[in-house]
Amino acid sequence: MDIWHTCEPEKVGTEGWLGRVAREFDPNKEKCRPGRQHGPSLPRSLVCPGVPVACVAGPLERYGFLPQVQGAERTQVLDRFAKMYSPAIGSGR
C-alpha cells in the first residue's frame, strides 16, 4: 500500500502522490486550494508538507459546506455530494 500511496517503488516515500499533485496546482501558494478527505483520517496519498487538507468526518450539514445553498435545494445537493463520496458496492466482476 505504501507504493500505491506514494508512487515510490524503490524507497519509503515521505509524500503522497495526491499531496504532490495538490502542491503543483499552486506551487507559490497564491490561492487556497486545500485537499479534502471525507472520513476521520488522512490517507497517506494526501500527505505532503505545506499542503493543507481538511478531513470531513461528520455530516456535511455541520461542516459548513455550500452555505449559500439553502432549503430543499441544500438538502438535495448535500445528499448528492454524500452519495458521490460514499463507499460503492462492487459487482464482483
N, CA, C and O atoms as a Tinker XYZ file with bonds, in Angstrom:
   372  protein
     1  N      0.828000   -1.200000    0.000000    73     2
     2  CA     0.000000    0.000000    0.000000    64     1     3
     3  C      0.866000    1.254000    0.000000    63     2     4     5
     4  O      0.482000    2.286000   -0.550000    81     3
     5  N      2.030000    1.155000    0.619000    73     3     6
     6  CA     2.913000    2.321000    0.653000    64     5     7
     7  C      3.273000    2.768000   -0.759000    63     6     8     9
     8  O      3.307000    3.966000   -1.041000    81     7
     9  N      3.539000    1.818000   -1.642000    73     7    10
    10  CA     3.865000    2.167000   -3.030000    64     9    11
    11  C      2.675000    2.832000   -3.702000    63    10    12    13
    12  O      2.849000    3.814000   -4.422000    81    11
    13  N      1.479000    2.323000   -3.484000    73    11    14
    14  CA     0.279000    2.908000   -4.087000    64    13    15
    15  C      0.061000    4.341000   -3.613000    63    14    16    17
    16  O     -0.315000    5.205000   -4.405000    81    15
    17  N      0.289000    4.595000   -2.346000    73    15    18
    18  CA     0.036000    5.929000   -1.794000    64    17    19
    19  C      1.120000    6.942000   -2.133000    63    18    20    21
    20  O      0.835000    8.134000   -2.247000    81    19
    21  N      2.350000    6.489000   -2.295000    73    19    22
    22  CA     3.449000    7.436000   -2.511000    64    21    23
    23  C      4.025000    7.409000   -3.926000    63    22    24    25
    24  O      4.723000    8.341000   -4.326000    81    23
    25  N      3.742000    6.356000   -4.683000    73    23    26
    26  CA     4.321000    6.163000   -6.023000    64    25    27
    27  C      5.845000    6.137000   -5.961000    63    26    28    29
    28  O      6.521000    6.664000   -6.845000    81    27
    29  N      6.372000    5.525000   -4.918000    73    27    30
    30  CA     7.819000    5.372000   -4.737000    64    29    31
    31  C      8.128000    3.879000   -4.632000    63    30    32    33
    32  O      8.160000    3.345000   -3.524000    81    31
    33  N      8.359000    3.187000   -5.757000    73    31    34
    34  CA     8.593000    1.747000   -5.689000    64    33    35
    35  C      9.968000    1.341000   -5.167000    63    34    36    37
    36  O     10.154000    0.194000   -4.759000    81    35
    37  N     10.921000    2.248000   -5.171000    73    35    38
    38  CA    12.290000    1.905000   -4.786000    64    37    39
    39  C     12.677000    2.316000   -3.371000    63    38    40    41
    40  O     13.706000    1.873000   -2.862000    81    39
    41  N     11.861000    3.164000   -2.722000    73    39    42
    42  CA    12.189000    3.632000   -1.373000    64    41    43
    43  C     10.902000    3.924000   -0.602000    63    42    44    45
    44  O      9.814000    3.948000   -1.177000    81    43
    45  N     11.038000    4.146000    0.701000    73    43    46
    46  CA     9.884000    4.525000    1.518000    64    45    47
    47  C      9.629000    6.006000    1.287000    63    46    48    49
    48  O     10.447000    6.849000    1.655000    81    47
    49  N      8.502000    6.317000    0.681000    73    47    50
    50  CA     8.179000    7.702000    0.357000    64    49    51
    51  C      7.735000    8.498000    1.565000    63    50    52    53
    52  O      7.180000    7.942000    2.513000    81    51
    53  N      7.973000    9.777000    1.535000    73    51    54
    54  CA     7.558000   10.664000    2.630000    64    53    55
    55  C      6.424000   11.582000    2.225000    63    54    56    57
    56  O      5.873000   12.290000    3.068000    81    55
    57  N      6.062000   11.583000    0.938000    73    55    58
    58  CA     4.970000   12.419000    0.442000    64    57    59
    59  C      4.023000   11.553000   -0.384000    63    58    60    61
    60  O      4.456000   10.679000   -1.135000    81    59
    61  N      2.724000   11.812000   -0.231000    73    59    62
    62  CA     1.737000   11.093000   -1.019000    64    61    63
    63  C      1.596000   11.699000   -2.406000    63    62    64    65
    64  O      1.833000   12.890000   -2.605000    81    63
    65  N      1.213000   10.872000   -3.349000    73    63    66
    66  CA     1.130000   11.361000   -4.728000    64    65    67
    67  C      0.032000   12.403000   -4.904000    63    66    68    69
    68  O      0.212000   13.347000   -5.674000    81    67
    69  N     -1.092000   12.263000   -4.221000    73    67    70
    70  CA    -2.154000   13.271000   -4.332000    64    69    71
    71  C     -1.749000   14.584000   -3.669000    63    70    72    73
    72  O     -2.127000   15.659000   -4.133000    81    71
    73  N     -0.990000   14.496000   -2.599000    73    71    74
    74  CA    -0.473000   15.705000   -1.956000    64    73    75
    75  C      0.461000   16.459000   -2.883000    63    74    76    77
    76  O      0.421000   17.688000   -2.943000    81    75
    77  N      1.300000   15.733000   -3.604000    73    75    78
    78  CA     2.208000   16.372000   -4.569000    64    77    79
    79  C      1.421000   17.028000   -5.705000    63    78    80    81
    80  O      1.772000   18.117000   -6.158000    81    79
    81  N      0.367000   16.370000   -6.157000    73    79    82
    82  CA    -0.477000   16.954000   -7.210000    64    81    83
    83  C     -1.114000   18.248000   -6.702000    63    82    84    85
    84  O     -1.120000   19.254000   -7.412000    81    83
    85  N     -1.648000   18.230000   -5.484000    73    83    86
    86  CA    -2.258000   19.437000   -4.915000    64    85    87
    87  C     -1.236000   20.568000   -4.812000    63    86    88    89
    88  O     -1.559000   21.725000   -5.081000    81    87
    89  N     -0.020000   20.240000   -4.428000    73    87    90
    90  CA     1.040000   21.251000   -4.336000    64    89    91
    91  C      1.346000   21.849000   -5.713000    63    90    92    93
    92  O      1.599000   23.049000   -5.817000    81    91
    93  N      1.326000   21.042000   -6.753000    73    91    94
    94  CA     1.622000   21.523000   -8.101000    64    93    95
    95  C      0.544000   22.457000   -8.645000    63    94    96    97
    96  O      0.831000   23.298000   -9.497000    81    95
    97  N     -0.680000   22.321000   -8.167000    73    95    98
    98  CA    -1.751000   23.218000   -8.607000    64    97    99
    99  C     -1.482000   24.662000   -8.194000    63    98   100   101
   100  O     -1.908000   25.596000   -8.873000    81    99
   101  N     -0.777000   24.842000   -7.082000    73    99   102
   102  CA    -0.497000   26.195000   -6.574000    64   101   103
   103  C      0.879000   26.212000   -5.897000    63   102   104   105
   104  O      0.958000   26.341000   -4.675000    81   103
   105  N      1.963000   26.084000   -6.673000    73   103   106
   106  CA     3.297000   25.983000   -6.071000    64   105   107
   107  C      3.743000   27.221000   -5.309000    63   106   108   109
   108  O      4.569000   27.109000   -4.403000    81   107
   109  N      3.226000   28.397000   -5.646000    73   107   110
   110  CA     3.609000   29.632000   -4.960000    64   109   111
   111  C      2.662000   30.001000   -3.819000    63   110   112   113
   112  O      2.807000   31.047000   -3.187000    81   111
   113  N      1.703000   29.134000   -3.571000    73   111   114
   114  CA     0.708000   29.343000   -2.501000    64   113   115
   115  C      0.015000   30.690000   -2.630000    63   114   116   117
   116  O     -0.128000   31.424000   -1.651000    81   115
   117  N     -0.414000   31.009000   -3.845000    73   115   118
   118  CA    -1.130000   32.253000   -4.113000    64   117   119
   119  C     -2.628000   32.087000   -3.929000    63   118   120   121
   120  O     -3.345000   33.071000   -3.744000    81   119
   121  N     -3.105000   30.858000   -3.979000    73   119   122
   122  CA    -4.534000   30.578000   -3.826000    64   121   123
   123  C     -4.698000   29.526000   -2.735000    63   122   124   125
   124  O     -3.782000   28.752000   -2.457000    81   123
   125  N     -5.846000   29.514000   -2.142000    73   123   126
   126  CA    -6.121000   28.479000   -1.134000    64   125   127
   127  C     -6.812000   27.322000   -1.847000    63   126   128   129
   128  O     -7.998000   27.400000   -2.166000    81   127
   129  N     -6.069000   26.258000   -2.091000    73   127   130
   130  CA    -6.618000   25.071000   -2.748000    64   129   131
   131  C     -6.298000   23.835000   -1.913000    63   130   132   133
   132  O     -5.541000   22.967000   -2.348000    81   131
   133  N     -6.862000   23.759000   -0.740000    73   131   134
   134  CA    -6.536000   22.589000    0.073000    64   133   135
   135  C     -7.199000   21.336000   -0.476000    63   134   136   137
   136  O     -8.196000   21.396000   -1.196000    81   135
   137  N     -6.620000   20.212000   -0.119000    73   135   138
   138  CA    -7.255000   18.948000   -0.439000    64   137   139
   139  C     -8.393000   18.711000    0.546000    63   138   140   141
   140  O     -8.513000   19.412000    1.551000    81   139
   141  N     -9.210000   17.739000    0.254000    73   139   142
   142  CA   -10.322000   17.426000    1.149000    64   141   143
   143  C    -10.496000   15.922000    1.182000    63   142   144   145
   144  O    -10.535000   15.260000    0.145000    81   143
   145  N    -10.601000   15.394000    2.389000    73   143   146
   146  CA   -10.798000   13.971000    2.617000    64   145   147
   147  C    -12.111000   13.788000    3.342000    63   146   148   149
   148  O    -12.359000   14.459000    4.345000    81   147
   149  N    -12.956000   12.899000    2.861000    73   147   150
   150  CA   -14.213000   12.599000    3.542000    64   149   151
   151  C    -14.006000   11.335000    4.356000    63   150   152   153
   152  O    -14.014000   10.224000    3.826000    81   151
   153  N    -13.823000   11.524000    5.638000    73   151   154
   154  CA   -13.554000   10.429000    6.561000    64   153   155
   155  C    -12.752000   10.953000    7.732000    63   154   156   157
   156  O    -12.265000   12.083000    7.692000    81   155
   157  N    -12.609000   10.158000    8.766000    73   155   158
   158  CA   -11.981000   10.637000   10.003000    64   157   159
   159  C    -10.465000   10.739000    9.989000    63   158   160   161
   160  O     -9.881000   11.305000   10.913000    81   159
   161  N     -9.814000   10.207000    8.964000    73   159   162
   162  CA    -8.351000   10.245000    8.971000    64   161   163
   163  C     -7.810000   10.568000    7.583000    63   162   164   165
   164  O     -8.493000   10.404000    6.571000    81   163
   165  N     -6.577000   11.028000    7.567000    73   163   166
   166  CA    -5.922000   11.438000    6.325000    64   165   167
   167  C     -5.211000   10.244000    5.689000    63   166   168   169
   168  O     -4.348000    9.639000    6.325000    81   167
   169  N     -5.557000    9.891000    4.442000    73   167   170
   170  CA    -4.835000    8.794000    3.800000    64   169   171
   171  C     -3.421000    9.230000    3.427000    63   170   172   173
   172  O     -3.176000   10.406000    3.155000    81   171
   173  N     -2.530000    8.312000    3.419000    73   171   174
   174  CA    -1.129000    8.617000    3.136000    64   173   175
   175  C     -0.941000    9.277000    1.772000    63   174   176   177
   176  O     -0.002000   10.054000    1.595000    81   175
   177  N     -1.797000    8.991000    0.821000    73   175   178
   178  CA    -1.676000    9.570000   -0.521000    64   177   179
   179  C     -1.825000   11.091000   -0.512000    63   178   180   181
   180  O     -1.330000   11.759000   -1.419000    81   179
   181  N     -2.494000   11.647000    0.492000    73   179   182
   182  CA    -2.691000   13.098000    0.577000    64   181   183
   183  C     -1.665000   13.807000    1.446000    63   182   184   185
   184  O     -1.676000   15.035000    1.525000    81   183
   185  N     -0.784000   13.069000    2.098000    73   183   186
   186  CA     0.207000   13.676000    2.982000    64   185   187
   187  C      1.287000   14.374000    2.167000    63   186   188   189
   188  O      1.925000   13.762000    1.310000    81   187
   189  N      1.487000   15.674000    2.442000    73   187   190
   190  CA     2.549000   16.426000    1.783000    64   189   191
   191  C      2.791000   17.689000    2.610000    63   190   192   193
   192  O      1.866000   18.474000    2.818000    81   191
   193  N      4.011000   17.893000    3.078000    73   191   194
   194  CA     4.296000   19.086000    3.883000    64   193   195
   195  C      3.905000   20.371000    3.149000    63   194   196   197
   196  O      4.222000   20.560000    1.975000    81   195
   197  N      3.216000   21.236000    3.865000    73   195   198
   198  CA     2.817000   22.519000    3.306000    64   197   199
   199  C      1.526000   22.493000    2.511000    63   198   200   201
   200  O      1.103000   23.532000    2.003000    81   199
   201  N      0.883000   21.332000    2.386000    73   199   202
   202  CA    -0.372000   21.221000    1.648000    64   201   203
   203  C     -1.501000   20.981000    2.646000    63   202   204   205
   204  O     -1.572000   19.912000    3.253000    81   203
   205  N     -2.392000   21.972000    2.823000    73   203   206
   206  CA    -3.483000   21.792000    3.787000    64   205   207
   207  C     -4.562000   20.852000    3.250000    63   206   208   209
   208  O     -4.962000   20.942000    2.089000    81   207
   209  N     -5.015000   19.964000    4.103000    73   207   210
   210  CA    -6.069000   19.017000    3.745000    64   209   211
   211  C     -7.089000   18.996000    4.867000    63   210   212   213
   212  O     -6.735000   18.811000    6.031000    81   211
   213  N     -8.349000   19.185000    4.521000    73   211   214
   214  CA    -9.429000   19.121000    5.503000    64   213   215
   215  C     -9.989000   17.707000    5.533000    63   214   216   217
   216  O    -10.266000   17.120000    4.486000    81   215
   217  N    -10.157000   17.162000    6.734000    73   215   218
   218  CA   -10.800000   15.859000    6.904000    64   217   219
   219  C    -12.215000   16.107000    7.402000    63   218   220   221
   220  O    -12.410000   16.597000    8.514000    81   219
   221  N    -13.184000   15.775000    6.595000    73   219   222
   222  CA   -14.591000   15.963000    6.939000    64   221   223
   223  C    -15.105000   14.637000    7.469000    63   222   224   225
   224  O    -15.359000   13.707000    6.703000    81   223
   225  N    -15.258000   14.554000    8.792000    73   223   226
   226  CA   -15.627000   13.282000    9.407000    64   225   227
   227  C    -17.103000   13.201000    9.776000    63   226   228   229
   228  O    -17.610000   12.109000   10.035000    81   227
   229  N    -17.781000   14.300000    9.803000    73   227   230
   230  CA   -19.179000   14.288000   10.205000    64   229   231
   231  C    -20.097000   14.622000    9.047000    63   230   232   233
   232  O    -19.664000   14.700000    7.897000    81   231
   233  N    -21.359000   14.819000    9.358000    73   231   234
   234  CA   -22.308000   15.186000    8.311000    64   233   235
   235  C    -21.929000   16.525000    7.658000    63   234   236   237
   236  O    -21.450000   17.437000    8.331000    81   235
   237  N    -22.147000   16.627000    6.363000    73   235   238
   238  CA   -21.804000   17.850000    5.640000    64   237   239
   239  C    -22.572000   19.065000    6.154000    63   238   240   241
   240  O    -22.085000   20.190000    6.048000    81   239
   241  N    -23.759000   18.851000    6.706000    73   239   242
   242  CA   -24.556000   19.975000    7.226000    64   241   243
   243  C    -23.801000   20.728000    8.318000    63   242   244   245
   244  O    -23.905000   21.951000    8.419000    81   243
   245  N    -23.045000   20.003000    9.130000    73   243   246
   246  CA   -22.305000   20.638000   10.230000    64   245   247
   247  C    -20.966000   21.200000    9.774000    63   246   248   249
   248  O    -20.378000   22.023000   10.476000    81   247
   249  N    -20.480000   20.786000    8.639000    73   247   250
   250  CA   -19.176000   21.221000    8.151000    64   249   251
   251  C    -19.215000   22.636000    7.576000    63   250   252   253
   252  O    -18.178000   23.297000    7.521000    81   251
   253  N    -20.359000   23.107000    7.155000    73   251   254
   254  CA   -20.451000   24.436000    6.563000    64   253   255
   255  C    -20.224000   24.412000    5.064000    63   254   256   257
   256  O    -19.845000   25.427000    4.479000    81   255
   257  N    -20.449000   23.278000    4.442000    73   255   258
   258  CA   -20.257000   23.108000    3.012000    64   257   259
   259  C    -21.391000   23.787000    2.250000    63   258   260   261
   260  O    -22.562000   23.554000    2.551000    81   259
   261  N    -21.063000   24.613000    1.279000    73   259   262
   262  CA   -22.016000   25.342000    0.436000    64   261   263
   263  C    -23.075000   26.100000    1.250000    63   262   264   265
   264  O    -24.266000   25.837000    1.089000    81   263
   265  N    -22.670000   27.022000    2.109000    73   263   266
   266  CA   -23.644000   27.723000    2.952000    64   265   267
   267  C    -24.621000   28.601000    2.177000    63   266   268   269
   268  O    -25.688000   28.929000    2.697000    81   267
   269  N    -24.284000   28.990000    0.945000    73   267   270
   270  CA   -25.168000   29.849000    0.163000    64   269   271
   271  C    -26.376000   29.089000   -0.388000    63   270   272   273
   272  O    -27.358000   29.713000   -0.789000    81   271
   273  N    -26.324000   27.765000   -0.416000    73   271   274
   274  CA   -27.449000   26.957000   -0.894000    64   273   275
   275  C    -28.315000   26.622000    0.311000    63   274   276   277
   276  O    -27.823000   26.076000    1.298000    81   275
   277  N    -29.608000   26.948000    0.237000    73   275   278
   278  CA   -30.483000   26.788000    1.396000    64   277   279
   279  C    -31.727000   25.975000    1.061000    63   278   280   281
   280  O    -32.015000   25.701000   -0.104000    81   279
   281  N    -32.459000   25.593000    2.108000    73   279   282
   282  CA   -33.740000   24.915000    1.976000    64   281   283
   283  C    -33.646000   23.530000    1.375000    63   282   284   285
   284  O    -32.684000   22.794000    1.594000    81   283
   285  N    -34.687000   23.189000    0.601000    73   283   286
   286  CA   -34.769000   21.864000   -0.011000    64   285   287
   287  C    -33.632000   21.638000   -1.004000    63   286   288   289
   288  O    -33.143000   20.518000   -1.153000    81   287
   289  N    -33.220000   22.696000   -1.673000    73   287   290
   290  CA   -32.114000   22.565000   -2.627000    64   289   291
   291  C    -30.829000   22.154000   -1.913000    63   290   292   293
   292  O    -30.054000   21.350000   -2.430000    81   291
   293  N    -30.605000   22.719000   -0.706000    73   291   294
   294  CA   -29.416000   22.366000    0.072000    64   293   295
   295  C    -29.425000   20.891000    0.452000    63   294   296   297
   296  O    -28.412000   20.203000    0.330000    81   295
   297  N    -30.562000   20.417000    0.908000    73   295   298
   298  CA   -30.687000   19.013000    1.276000    64   297   299
   299  C    -30.379000   18.120000    0.078000    63   298   300   301
   300  O    -29.676000   17.119000    0.211000    81   299
   301  N    -30.897000   18.478000   -1.072000    73   299   302
   302  CA   -30.684000   17.707000   -2.285000    64   301   303
   303  C    -29.207000   17.710000   -2.710000    63   302   304   305
   304  O    -28.663000   16.663000   -3.062000    81   303
   305  N    -28.564000   18.878000   -2.677000    73   303   306
   306  CA   -27.161000   18.996000   -3.075000    64   305   307
   307  C    -26.264000   18.221000   -2.110000    63   306   308   309
   308  O    -25.375000   17.492000   -2.549000    81   307
   309  N    -26.487000   18.369000   -0.801000    73   307   310
   310  CA   -25.668000   17.656000    0.180000    64   309   311
   311  C    -25.847000   16.151000    0.067000    63   310   312   313
   312  O    -24.892000   15.396000    0.249000    81   311
   313  N    -27.070000   15.705000   -0.234000    73   311   314
   314  CA   -27.322000   14.281000   -0.406000    64   313   315
   315  C    -26.561000   13.742000   -1.614000    63   314   316   317
   316  O    -25.965000   12.667000   -1.545000    81   315
   317  N    -26.578000   14.473000   -2.702000    73   315   318
   318  CA   -25.843000   14.050000   -3.905000    64   317   319
   319  C    -24.341000   13.998000   -3.638000    63   318   320   321
   320  O    -23.659000   13.057000   -4.047000    81   319
   321  N    -23.842000   15.005000   -2.958000    73   319   322
   322  CA   -22.408000   15.055000   -2.661000    64   321   323
   323  C    -22.012000   13.891000   -1.753000    63   322   324   325
   324  O    -20.980000   13.259000   -1.975000    81   323
   325  N    -22.817000   13.607000   -0.741000    73   323   326
   326  CA   -22.532000   12.497000    0.172000    64   325   327
   327  C    -22.546000   11.164000   -0.571000    63   326   328   329
   328  O    -21.704000   10.305000   -0.310000    81   327
   329  N    -23.484000   10.982000   -1.487000    73   327   330
   330  CA   -23.547000    9.737000   -2.266000    64   329   331
   331  C    -22.338000    9.595000   -3.177000    63   330   332   333
   332  O    -21.843000    8.489000   -3.396000    81   331
   333  N    -21.867000   10.711000   -3.703000    73   331   334
   334  CA   -20.721000   10.685000   -4.602000    64   333   335
   335  C    -19.477000   10.170000   -3.880000    63   334   336   337
   336  O    -18.636000    9.512000   -4.493000    81   335
   337  N    -19.351000   10.463000   -2.584000    73   335   338
   338  CA   -18.170000   10.068000   -1.827000    64   337   339
   339  C    -18.400000    8.885000   -0.898000    63   338   340   341
   340  O    -17.515000    8.537000   -0.116000    81   339
   341  N    -19.564000    8.266000   -0.968000    73   339   342
   342  CA   -19.810000    7.113000   -0.105000    64   341   343
   343  C    -19.208000    5.855000   -0.736000    63   342   344   345
   344  O    -19.025000    5.795000   -1.952000    81   343
   345  N    -18.906000    4.863000    0.083000    73   343   346
   346  CA   -18.347000    3.624000   -0.472000    64   345   347
   347  C    -19.322000    2.981000   -1.453000    63   346   348   349
   348  O    -20.530000    2.971000   -1.220000    81   347
   349  N    -18.802000    2.454000   -2.531000    73   347   350
   350  CA   -19.631000    1.778000   -3.539000    64   349   351
   351  C    -19.476000    0.271000   -3.389000    63   350   352   353
   352  O    -18.406000   -0.232000   -3.049000    81   351
   353  N    -20.542000   -0.415000   -3.646000    73   351   354
   354  CA   -20.528000   -1.871000   -3.600000    64   353   355
   355  C    -20.240000   -2.359000   -5.017000    63   354   356   357
   356  O    -20.950000   -2.018000   -5.964000    81   355
   357  N    -19.201000   -3.149000   -5.143000    73   355   358
   358  CA   -18.802000   -3.640000   -6.454000    64   357   359
   359  C    -19.704000   -4.751000   -6.967000    63   358   360   361
   360  O    -20.480000   -5.335000   -6.210000    81   359
   361  N    -19.597000   -5.034000   -8.245000    73   359   362
   362  CA   -20.411000   -6.076000   -8.858000    64   361   363
   363  C    -19.744000   -7.445000   -8.765000    63   362   364   365
   364  O    -20.379000   -8.460000   -9.050000    81   363
   365  N    -18.480000   -7.487000   -8.371000    73   363   366
   366  CA   -17.783000   -8.756000   -8.262000    64   365   367
   367  C    -17.201000   -9.237000   -9.568000    63   366   368   369
   368  O    -16.676000  -10.347000   -9.646000    81   367
   369  N    -17.287000   -8.411000  -10.598000    73   367   370
   370  CA   -16.738000   -8.808000  -11.911000    64   369   371
   371  C    -15.347000   -8.326000  -12.087000    63   370   372
   372  O    -14.736000   -8.569000  -13.127000    81   371
